């Protein structure tokens, strides 16, 4: 395995925890959506109902904290690795989020879901073919 390809693999493995962190925001979003109050016809009333729900407010706050931590770490990562490799790996959050939907929420995965994930990965490989070819 050429050195450059090993570097891509090492970068990919190092990125997975931060991509999982980014996926956790989607998990929190799914949980928060189940806590939303019913619409009563008034935006002000709806916002008051949302803010009075402590669990919902805590989860939304956690989402902002997770995004802030993710953004800070992401900025540090893009300084030290090939940008094309980093952004190609960022789309792996779709895979991790799909796994979370299965394991945490009991959702099923369909052939269409698998085909979509495969299409995304294929696009990444095709879009970055020159990276792998120059290895």
N, C-alpha and C positions, 0 to 999 in steps of 0.2 A: 504494500500500500504506500503510495507516494506521501511525502511529508505534508504537502498541501492538503491532500484528502484526509490525512489524520488530523490536521488542524481544523478542517471543517467538521469532522466528527466530534472532536473535543469541544468545539464551540457549541455545536448542537446540544451535546449533553449538558454543558454548563448553562445553557439557556432554559432548559426545561423547568427548573424551579421558578424562575421569574414568569415564564409563560403560564405555569400553574397558578401563580399569584394573580395574574391577569384574568385567568379563567374563573377564579374564585369570585370576582366581581359579578360575573354572569350568574353564578350560583346564588349570591346574595340578592341579585335582582329578581330571580325567580321566586325566592322566598318572600321578598318584599311585595311582589305582585299579588301574592295570596293574602296579604294583610291589608290591602287597600280597602278603605270603606266604600260603601255604595254611594254612587253619585246622587246627590239630593237636589240637583238643579242649579246650585250656586257654587261658583268657583271658590269664593271665600269660605263658605261652609265646608266644602270638600277639603280645602287646605287646613282648616281648623281641626276637622276630624282626623286628618293624617297626622298633624302635629300632636294631637292628644293621644295618639297610639304610641306608647313608649317603645314597644318592640319594633314597630315600623321605623320610627325615628332613629333608634339605635342601629338598625340594619342599614339604613341609608347613610348614616354617619360612618359606619364601618366601611361601606362602599367607597366613600370619599377618602378615608384613610388608606385603604388598600390601593386605590388609584394613585394617591400621592406617593406612597412607598414604591409602587411599581414605576412611576414616572422618574423618581430619583434614581433608582437602580438602573432603569433603562438608559438614562442619560449617561451614566458611568460606563455601561456596557458598550454603547455605540462608539465610545472613544477608543476602545481597545480591540476591536474585532472588525472584520470585513463587513461593511454595511449590507452588502447584498446577501451574505449568509445570515446575518441577524434578521433582516426583514423577511427573508424566505422562511425562517423558522418561526417567526411571529404568528404565522397563520396556523401553526400547530394548536393554537388555543381552540380552534374549532374541534379538533380531535378530543382534547381534554374536556371541553365543555360537553361534548356528546357523551363521553364516558361518565361524567358527573350526572348527566340527565338520566342515564341508565341506572347507576348505582344509588344515587341519592333520592331520585324522584320516581323511580320505577317506570320510567318511560321506555318504550321499545325503540329499537333501531331497525329501520327498514332498508330494503335494497336501494331505495332512492338516496337515503342518508349515506350509505356506504359508497354509492356511486359518486355522490357529491364530494365526499372526503377524498376519494381516489382522484377525482378530477382536479381538485385543489392541489393535491400533492404532485400530480402530473404536471400541472401548470408551473409549480415551483421548480420542478426538475428541468422542464423545458426552458423556462425563463432564465435559469441559472446554469444552463448547459455549458456555457463557456467557462464557468468556474471549475466545473468538474473535468472538463476536457483539457484544461491547461494544467491539471495536476500531474 
